[in-house]
Amino acid sequence: MTQTHDLLIEIGTEELPPKALKGLRDAFAESVAAGLAEAGIGASKVQAFAAPRRLALLCRDVAARQPDQSMERRGPALAAAFDDNGNPTKAAQGFAASCGVKPEDLERLETDKGAWLVHRHVEPGKAAAALIPSIVERALAALPIPKRMRWGDSDAEFVRPVHWVVLLLGDAVVEAEILGVKAGRETRGHRFHHPDTLFIAEPAAYAPLLQTEGRVMADFEARREAILGQVEDAAQKLGGRALIEPDLLDEVTALVEWPSAIAGHFETRFLDVPQEALITTMQDNQKYFPVVDQVGRLMPHFITVSNIESREPERVREGNERVIRPRFSDAEFFWNQDRKKPLDSHLEALKHVVFQRKLGTLFEKTERVAALTKHLAGLLNVDHGEALRAAMLSKCDLQTHMVFEFTELQGTMGRYYAEHGGEPADVAQALEEQYWPRHAGDNLPETGVGKALALADRLDTLVGIFAIGQKPTGAKDPYGLRRAALGVLRILIERELDLDLLALIRAAAEGYQGTDVNAAGAVASVFDYMMERLRAYYTDRGIGVDVFEAVLACRPLRPLDFDRRVRGVDHFRSLPEAQSLAAAHKRIHNILKKVEGALPEQIDPARFSEDAERALFDRLEALRGTALPLFTEGRYTEGLAALAALREPVDRFFDGVMVMADDAAVRDNRLALLNSLSGLFLEVADMSRLQPGGEG
């Protein structure tokens, strides 16, 4: 039985970039695991550790050496290996010499394709200790590091300077030099609590040793859970709950090795400032966790996570309170200054702010969006005056002090300033909702004005950027068009707005009339692009690509209708009759595709000569009267479920009827029947595109 040992790898560094830490850890673990497996010494389990000053892996049950390998090397063909007297030729002698043996030690390989000389031998497996250094080096070289750095006089490059390396296989050090540092068995504890080295006896002792003696929680997830628990406990003691954004929690976890949550406080007068501004300051600038009451109102407290367990936590608290005070004072100043001017006073300034060089200023964009919002207001039965007012104010807050300082508050501050200025409630709310959804899974606009404005703003951007030839390519999407397209689709589908997308895109293009931008020429491209985004939308929801393609083939123009069809087809595919009917539809499609000229449409029941074709016709006509009204109402799931009853007569038809009969009239009649059957399904989707077993 192959002997195995645990393997410990630790790369000790200066503080690693916090937002990249998890990605570095995962990539390192994946690459090392793959390298060990490829070398034939694969680990049964790889546990990854990541803390501000270290990346580490504990690889369980790594084979002590590679298995021996039976090698076979083929030489010259027998015909060329020996002369007429049976003596080895120079080709055979050279091959034998290259293998380190005599010609007579070579074996013969005979197959139905010929015969050759071969050399067979067993290649002893290499020791794991000889393989591990290069595996680690390749994994480190492959890490996703945009910009590497050098330090000292070394030629080594890494994301941060490396100070120590641990390589332990069992209880033995693997001799190696990694990134210019000689590997050993000594790690280092917390930078302040235990800066001295720690001796690691064996790999399994790594994490417990660091935690008990080094004051380092090396496991990222365990540290994250500890921080979460401490923050929640601290907030509860303050009588509130902490706002904990997952990304911020990850970032704080990547900043500390020995977390200690400390509650801080600030003056209640700052609560007069919109809480979003204070929360943004705490989260983005200070990495604090804000505290809110049970109804979500900000309380005058925050929680910070220190990287040390201070003997004087009060001093740590006071220091953090001192830091946050001037930031809050700035926000208070901006809030007071901005309210001295009405929101619409900023409209004139938008004439001097370029939206995009070829598409004009923000003021020009505002005018286009206003016209499109007014058009949408008519379609959505929304007050035209409020829609127009919201559109004209939509970009004004970009000129305020607060949004200049906190750009992520655009829209939110617009709502506050509109409310302060006495604007109608829906107008004020729409100024914030125009940016919804900001990201995947985010809230959608709720007010009618907000829906109209959110759609108009995104459609104007999509059409304009496509028209000037700057559509997204690969990973580059500087104008956020993917997000904009998905936002439009989500609003139309999830807010159940039954609007024609192609018509909306054309209406957006009309806003560019009279300019040098050929927006009309971009309409088709924008529509196709949005259909591709719709494909991704359904893929993320577990809908098969074949279902999407089946519906897309019928080119519905209203995303809400498209969605109802997709759900109908997806449900239909789960029925026991679906596979047979989809296969029959594919067969029908192939038959009709071969027909030259126009497809026959007129069915004459008098020409039926087989019971199976009469039965199919009768059932088809009966179900047509049931299904078509349901399709007209958009009730595709029910309509398709009714058509499942066609399975038995369709199967009988194909089992007993020759479609391509010699008699042209009979043949055309049967083709018309199949055309009618196909057409009924095509009212919803092209079922011939469905894959067997629900594959996509």
VENTA-V935708 format. One record per residue. RES is the residue in one small letter. OMEGA is omega in degrees with one decimal (NA if undefined). D_FIRST is the distance of its C-alpha to the first C-alpha in whole Angstrom. Layout:
# VENTA-V935708
[[RES & OMEGA & D_FIRST] [RES & OMEGA & D_FIRST]]
This chain:
# VENTA-V935708
[[m & -177.3 & 0] [t & 177.6 & 4] [q & 179.0 & 6] [t & 176.2 & 9] [h & 170.4 & 13] [d & 179.8 & 16] [l & 175.3 & 19] [l & 175.3 & 22] [i & 174.6 & 25] [e & 174.9 & 29] [i & -178.7 & 32] [g & -171.1 & 35] [t & 161.9 & 38] [e & -176.2 & 42] [e & -177.3 & 42] [l & 178.9 & 41] [p & -173.0 & 43] [p & -177.2 & 43] [k & -178.7 & 44] [a & -169.7 & 41] [l & -178.8 & 38] [k & 179.5 & 37] [g & 177.6 & 36] [l & 179.4 & 35] [r & -175.8 & 32] [d & 180.0 & 31] [a & 178.4 & 31] [f & -179.3 & 29] [a & -178.1 & 27] [e & -176.8 & 27] [s & 179.1 & 27] [v & 178.6 & 24] [a & 179.2 & 22] [a & 179.7 & 23] [g & 178.3 & 22] [l & -180.0 & 18] [a & -179.0 & 18] [e & 179.8 & 20] [a & 179.5 & 18] [g & 179.4 & 15] [i & -171.2 & 13] [g & 179.6 & 15] [a & 176.1 & 15] [s & -180.0 & 15] [k & 176.6 & 19] [v & 177.4 & 21] [q & -175.7 & 24] [a & 176.3 & 27] [f & 177.9 & 30] [a & 176.0 & 34] [a & -174.3 & 37] [p & -175.5 & 40] [r & -177.6 & 38] [r & 164.8 & 35] [l & -176.7 & 32] [a & 178.3 & 28] [l & 171.2 & 25] [l & -176.0 & 22] [c & -175.4 & 19] [r & 169.9 & 16] [d & 174.9 & 13] [v & -179.1 & 13] [a & -177.8 & 10] [a & 176.8 & 11] [r & 177.0 & 12] [q & 171.9 & 12] [p & 174.9 & 11] [d & -178.0 & 13] [q & 174.0 & 16] [s & -175.8 & 18] [m & 176.2 & 22] [e & -179.7 & 25] [r & -176.5 & 28] [r & -179.9 & 31] [g & -178.2 & 35] [p & 175.5 & 38] [a & -177.7 & 39] [l & -178.4 & 40] [a & -179.5 & 44] [a & -174.3 & 44] [a & -177.0 & 41] [f & 177.8 & 44] [d & -175.9 & 47] [d & -179.7 & 50] [n & 178.9 & 49] [g & 178.6 & 45] [n & -179.6 & 45] [p & 177.5 & 42] [t & 177.8 & 44] [k & 178.5 & 44] [a & -179.8 & 42] [a & -179.2 & 39] [q & 179.1 & 40] [g & 179.2 & 39] [f & 179.8 & 36] [a & -179.8 & 34] [a & 179.6 & 35] [s & 178.7 & 34] [c & 179.1 & 30] [g & -179.9 & 31] [v & 175.9 & 31] [k & 179.9 & 35] [p & -178.2 & 36] [e & 178.5 & 35] [d & 179.4 & 32] [l & 178.1 & 32] [e & -179.4 & 31] [r & 177.4 & 33] [l & -179.1 & 32] [e & 177.5 & 35] [t & 178.3 & 35] [d & 178.0 & 38] [k & 179.2 & 39] [g & -178.4 & 39] [a & -177.4 & 37] [w & 166.8 & 36] [l & 176.8 & 34] [v & 172.8 & 31] [h & 179.2 & 28] [r & 175.7 & 25] [h & 178.7 & 22] [v & 179.1 & 18] [e & -179.9 & 18] [p & 178.1 & 16] [g & 179.2 & 14] [k & 176.7 & 16] [a & -179.5 & 15] [a & -178.3 & 16] [a & 179.3 & 19] [a & -176.0 & 20] [l & -170.7 & 20] [i & -178.1 & 21] [p & -178.8 & 25] [s & 176.6 & 26] [i & 179.6 & 24] [v & -179.1 & 26] [e & 179.1 & 29] [r & 179.7 & 29] [a & 179.2 & 29] [l & 179.7 & 32] [a & -176.1 & 34] [a & -177.9 & 33] [l & -179.0 & 35] [p & -178.3 & 38] [i & -177.1 & 40] [p & -176.4 & 44] [k & 179.6 & 45] [r & -178.4 & 43] [m & 172.3 & 45] [r & 178.5 & 45] [w & -178.9 & 45] [g & 178.8 & 47] [d & -178.4 & 47] [s & 174.6 & 43] [d & -179.1 & 42] [a & 179.7 & 39] [e & 177.1 & 40] [f & -177.4 & 39] [v & 175.9 & 41] [r & 178.1 & 42] [p & -179.1 & 41] [v & -176.6 & 38] [h & 177.5 & 38] [w & 178.3 & 35] [v & 175.0 & 31] [v & 173.4 & 28] [l & -179.4 & 24] [l & 172.7 & 22] [l & -169.2 & 18] [g & 178.8 & 17] [d & -177.2 & 20] [a & 176.5 & 21] [v & 173.9 & 23] [v & -178.0 & 23] [e & -180.0 & 25] [a & 170.3 & 28] [e & -176.1 & 31] [i & 179.5 & 31] [l & 175.8 & 35] [g & -178.0 & 36] [v & 179.3 & 35] [k & -178.7 & 32] [a & 177.9 & 29] [g & -178.7 & 29] [r & -177.9 & 28] [e & 174.7 & 31] [t & 178.0 & 33] [r & -179.5 & 36] [g & -179.9 & 38] [h & -175.8 & 41] [r & -177.3 & 43] [f & -177.8 & 46] [h & -178.6 & 44] [h & -177.0 & 42] [p & -178.3 & 42] [d & -180.0 & 40] [t & 176.9 & 37] [l & -178.0 & 34] [f & -179.4 & 31] [i & -178.0 & 28] [a & -178.8 & 25] [e & -175.1 & 22] [p & -176.1 & 22] [a & -178.0 & 22] [a & -170.7 & 25] [y & -174.9 & 27] [a & 177.7 & 29] [p & 179.7 & 30] [l & -179.7 & 31] [l & -176.0 & 33] [q & -174.5 & 35] [t & -177.0 & 36] [e & -174.7 & 37] [g & -178.1 & 37] [r & 176.4 & 39] [v & 172.1 & 37] [m & -171.6 & 36] [a & -178.0 & 33] [d & -175.5 & 32] [f & -176.5 & 35] [e & 179.0 & 35] [a & 178.9 & 35] [r & 178.8 & 38] [r & 179.2 & 40] [e & 178.2 & 40] [a & 178.7 & 41] [i & 179.6 & 44] [l & 180.0 & 45] [g & -179.4 & 45] [q & -178.7 & 47] [v & 179.5 & 50] [e & 178.2 & 50] [d & -179.2 & 51] [a & 179.4 & 53] [a & -179.8 & 55] [q & 178.8 & 56] [k & 178.1 & 57] [l & 180.0 & 60] [g & -179.8 & 61] [g & 175.3 & 59] [r & -177.7 & 56] [a & 170.2 & 54] [l & -174.1 & 54] [i & 175.4 & 50] [e & -177.6 & 50] [p & -178.9 & 46] [d & 178.4 & 46] [l & 178.0 & 48] [l & 177.4 & 45] [d & -178.2 & 43] [e & 178.3 & 45] [v & 177.8 & 46] [t & -179.4 & 42] [a & -178.4 & 41] [l & -173.7 & 44] [v & 176.0 & 43] [e & -178.9 & 40] [w & -170.1 & 42] [p & 175.5 & 44] [s & -177.0 & 47] [a & -179.4 & 50] [i & 179.2 & 54] [a & 175.9 & 57] [g & -174.6 & 59] [h & 175.5 & 63] [f & -174.5 & 66] [e & -177.2 & 69] [t & -179.5 & 70] [r & 179.8 & 73] [f & 179.4 & 70] [l & 174.3 & 69] [d & 176.4 & 72] [v & 177.0 & 70] [p & -171.5 & 69] [q & 178.5 & 65] [e & 179.4 & 63] [a & 179.5 & 64] [l & -179.7 & 63] [i & 179.0 & 60] [t & 178.4 & 59] [t & -178.2 & 60] [m & -175.2 & 58] [q & -172.2 & 55] [d & -174.9 & 55] [n & -172.0 & 57] [q & -177.2 & 56] [k & 175.6 & 52] [y & 173.3 & 54] [f & 179.2 & 54] [p & 178.6 & 57] [v & 179.4 & 58] [v & 177.3 & 60] [d & -173.0 & 62] [q & 177.7 & 61] [v & 174.5 & 63] [g & 177.9 & 62] [r & -178.6 & 64] [l & 174.8 & 63] [m & -176.4 & 64] [p & -178.4 & 65] [h & 171.5 & 61] [f & 178.0 & 58] [i & 175.8 & 55] [t & 179.3 & 53] [v & -179.0 & 49] [s & 178.8 & 49] [n & 177.4 & 46] [i & 173.4 & 47] [e & -170.3 & 48] [s & 172.8 & 52] [r & 179.5 & 54] [e & -177.7 & 57] [p & 178.8 & 56] [e & -179.9 & 59] [r & 176.5 & 60] [v & 179.0 & 57] [r & -178.8 & 59] [e & 179.2 & 62] [g & 179.5 & 60] [n & 177.4 & 59] [e & 177.9 & 62] [r & -177.3 & 64] [v & -174.2 & 62] [i & -174.1 & 63] [r & 179.7 & 66] [p & 177.6 & 68] [r & 177.2 & 65] [f & 178.4 & 67] [s & 176.4 & 70] [d & 179.6 & 70] [a & 178.2 & 69] [e & 179.5 & 72] [f & 179.9 & 74] [f & -178.7 & 73] [w & -178.9 & 73] [n & -179.7 & 77] [q & -176.8 & 78] [d & -176.5 & 77] [r & 179.1 & 79] [k & -179.2 & 82] [k & 176.3 & 82] [p & -175.3 & 82] [l & -176.2 & 79] [d & 177.7 & 81] [s & -179.0 & 82] [h & -177.1 & 79] [l & -177.1 & 80] [e & -178.4 & 82] [a & -179.5 & 79] [l & 178.3 & 77] [k & -177.5 & 79] [h & 178.9 & 78] [v & -178.0 & 74] [v & 172.5 & 72] [f & 175.0 & 70] [q & -170.0 & 69] [r & -177.4 & 71] [k & -176.9 & 72] [l & 173.4 & 72] [g & -175.5 & 74] [t & 175.6 & 75] [l & 178.0 & 73] [f & 178.7 & 77] [e & 175.6 & 77] [k & 179.0 & 73] [t & 179.9 & 75] [e & 177.9 & 78] [r & -179.4 & 76] [v & 179.1 & 73] [a & -179.9 & 77] [a & -179.3 & 78] [l & 177.5 & 75] [t & 177.9 & 74] [k & 176.9 & 78] [h & 179.8 & 77] [l & 178.9 & 74] [a & 177.2 & 76] [g & -179.7 & 78] [l & -176.2 & 75] [l & -179.3 & 74] [n & -179.6 & 77] [v & 179.4 & 77] [d & -176.1 & 80] [h & -177.3 & 81] [g & 179.9 & 82] [e & 179.8 & 79] [a & -178.7 & 77] [l & 179.9 & 79] [r & 179.3 & 79] [a & -179.7 & 76] [a & -178.4 & 75] [m & 179.2 & 78] [l & -164.9 & 76] [s & -177.3 & 73] [k & -176.0 & 72] [c & -176.7 & 74] [d & 177.0 & 72] [l & -179.4 & 70] [q & -179.2 & 73] [t & 179.0 & 73] [h & -174.6 & 72] [m & -178.7 & 69] [v & 175.3 & 68] [f & -179.6 & 68] [e & -178.4 & 66] [f & -173.6 & 64] [t & -179.4 & 63] [e & 179.2 & 61] [l & 176.9 & 64] [q & -176.6 & 66] [g & 178.3 & 67] [t & 178.5 & 67] [m & 174.9 & 69] [g & 178.4 & 71] [r & -179.0 & 71] [y & -177.2 & 72] [y & 176.8 & 75] [a & 177.5 & 76] [e & 178.7 & 77] [h & -178.5 & 78] [g & 176.1 & 81] [g & 177.7 & 82] [e & 176.9 & 80] [p & -174.6 & 79] [a & -178.4 & 76] [d & 176.8 & 75] [v & -179.6 & 76] [a & -178.9 & 74] [q & -178.9 & 71] [a & -179.9 & 70] [l & 175.4 & 70] [e & -175.3 & 67] [e & 179.7 & 66] [q & -178.4 & 66] [y & 179.2 & 63] [w & -6.2 & 61] [p & 179.5 & 58] [r & -177.8 & 57] [h & -178.3 & 54] [a & 178.3 & 51] [g & -178.0 & 52] [d & 178.6 & 55] [n & 176.1 & 58] [l & 178.0 & 61] [p & -178.3 & 64] [e & -178.6 & 66] [t & 177.5 & 70] [g & 178.8 & 72] [v & 179.8 & 73] [g & 178.2 & 69] [k & -179.0 & 68] [a & -177.8 & 71] [l & -180.0 & 70] [a & 178.1 & 66] [l & -176.4 & 67] [a & -177.5 & 69] [d & -178.5 & 68] [r & -178.5 & 65] [l & 177.7 & 66] [d & 179.3 & 69] [t & -178.9 & 66] [l & -177.7 & 64] [v & -177.5 & 67] [g & -177.3 & 68] [i & 176.1 & 65] [f & -176.3 & 64] [a & 179.2 & 68] [i & 172.5 & 67] [g & -179.5 & 64] [q & 178.2 & 62] [k & -177.7 & 59] [p & 175.6 & 56] [t & 178.7 & 54] [g & -177.4 & 50] [a & -176.5 & 49] [k & 178.5 & 53] [d & -171.7 & 55] [p & -178.8 & 57] [y & 177.3 & 60] [g & -175.7 & 57] [l & 176.6 & 58] [r & 179.4 & 55] [r & 179.9 & 55] [a & -179.4 & 59] [a & -180.0 & 59] [l & 177.6 & 56] [g & 177.6 & 59] [v & -177.4 & 61] [l & 179.5 & 59] [r & -179.5 & 58] [i & -178.5 & 62] [l & -176.0 & 63] [i & -171.1 & 60] [e & 173.0 & 60] [r & 175.0 & 63] [e & 176.3 & 64] [l & -172.8 & 67] [d & -175.7 & 68] [l & 179.1 & 69] [d & -176.3 & 69] [l & -179.0 & 66] [l & 178.3 & 68] [a & 178.0 & 71] [l & 179.3 & 70] [i & 177.6 & 69] [r & 178.7 & 72] [a & 177.6 & 74] [a & -179.6 & 72] [a & 180.0 & 73] [e & 179.3 & 76] [g & -178.8 & 76] [y & 177.9 & 76] [q & -179.1 & 79] [g & 176.9 & 81] [t & 178.9 & 79] [d & -176.7 & 77] [v & 179.5 & 74] [n & -177.2 & 73] [a & -179.1 & 72] [a & -179.9 & 73] [g & -178.4 & 71] [a & -173.8 & 67] [v & -177.2 & 68] [a & -179.6 & 66] [s & 178.7 & 63] [v & 179.4 & 63] [f & -180.0 & 63] [d & 178.7 & 60] [y & -178.7 & 58] [m & 174.8 & 58] [m & 176.3 & 57] [e & 175.7 & 54] [r & 179.1 & 54] [l & 175.8 & 54] [r & 179.8 & 51] [a & 178.8 & 49] [y & -178.3 & 51] [y & 177.2 & 50] [t & 178.8 & 46] [d & -179.7 & 46] [r & 175.0 & 47] [g & 177.0 & 45] [i & -178.1 & 47] [g & 178.5 & 46] [v & -178.9 & 47] [d & 176.5 & 49] [v & 178.2 & 51] [f & -178.6 & 52] [e & 179.7 & 53] [a & 179.3 & 55] [v & -178.7 & 57] [l & -178.6 & 58] [a & 178.8 & 59] [c & 174.1 & 62] [r & 172.6 & 62] [p & -175.7 & 64] [l & -178.4 & 65] [r & -177.1 & 65] [p & 178.7 & 62] [l & 176.0 & 62] [d & 176.9 & 63] [f & -178.6 & 60] [d & -179.8 & 58] [r & 177.0 & 60] [r & -179.6 & 59] [v & -178.4 & 55] [r & 177.2 & 55] [g & -179.5 & 57] [v & 179.8 & 55] [d & 176.9 & 52] [h & 179.9 & 53] [f & -177.4 & 54] [r & 179.8 & 51] [s & -179.0 & 49] [l & -179.7 & 52] [p & -178.3 & 51] [e & -168.9 & 54] [a & -174.5 & 53] [q & 180.0 & 50] [s & -179.4 & 53] [l & 177.6 & 56] [a & 177.8 & 54] [a & 178.3 & 53] [a & 179.3 & 57] [h & 177.7 & 58] [k & 179.1 & 56] [r & 177.3 & 57] [i & 179.7 & 61] [h & -179.1 & 60] [n & 178.9 & 59] [i & -176.5 & 62] [l & -179.3 & 65] [k & -177.0 & 63] [k & -178.6 & 65] [v & 178.5 & 68] [e & -179.8 & 71] [g & -177.5 & 73] [a & 178.4 & 74] [l & 176.6 & 72] [p & -178.2 & 74] [e & -175.1 & 75] [q & 178.7 & 77] [i & 178.0 & 76] [d & -178.0 & 79] [p & -179.0 & 78] [a & -177.9 & 80] [r & 178.4 & 78] [f & 178.2 & 75] [s & -178.8 & 75] [e & 178.1 & 72] [d & -176.0 & 71] [a & -179.9 & 68] [e & 175.5 & 69] [r & -178.5 & 72] [a & 178.9 & 70] [l & 180.0 & 68] [f & -178.1 & 71] [d & -178.9 & 72] [r & -179.7 & 69] [l & -179.2 & 69] [e & 179.2 & 72] [a & -177.8 & 72] [l & 177.1 & 68] [r & -179.7 & 70] [g & 177.2 & 73] [t & -170.6 & 70] [a & -173.8 & 67] [l & 176.9 & 70] [p & 178.1 & 71] [l & 177.7 & 68] [f & 179.9 & 67] [t & 179.9 & 70] [e & -178.9 & 69] [g & -179.4 & 66] [r & -172.7 & 64] [y & -179.8 & 62] [t & -179.9 & 59] [e & -179.0 & 62] [g & 179.3 & 63] [l & 176.5 & 60] [a & 177.5 & 59] [a & -178.5 & 63] [l & 176.7 & 62] [a & 179.0 & 59] [a & 178.4 & 61] [l & -174.6 & 62] [r & -174.5 & 59] [e & 178.8 & 60] [p & 177.2 & 63] [v & 178.7 & 61] [d & 179.0 & 59] [r & -179.0 & 62] [f & -177.3 & 64] [f & 176.8 & 61] [d & -171.4 & 60] [g & -174.7 & 64] [v & 174.2 & 66] [m & -175.7 & 66] [v & -175.2 & 67] [m & -179.9 & 68] [a & 179.3 & 71] [d & 179.7 & 73] [d & -175.6 & 76] [a & -178.9 & 76] [a & 178.3 & 78] [v & -179.8 & 75] [r & -179.4 & 72] [d & 179.3 & 74] [n & 179.5 & 74] [r & 176.0 & 71] [l & 177.5 & 69] [a & 178.3 & 72] [l & 179.2 & 70] [l & 177.6 & 66] [n & 178.3 & 68] [s & 178.1 & 69] [l & 179.4 & 66] [s & -178.5 & 64] [g & 179.7 & 66] [l & 177.1 & 66] [f & -178.9 & 62] [l & 170.5 & 63] [e & -178.5 & 65] [v & -173.6 & 62] [a & 176.0 & 59] [d & -174.6 & 58] [m & 179.5 & 56] [s & -178.8 & 55] [r & 178.6 & 53] [l & -178.5 & 50] [q & 178.4 & 47] [p & 176.3 & 45] [g & 177.3 & 43] [g & 179.4 & 45] [e & 179.6 & 43] [g & NA & 44]]
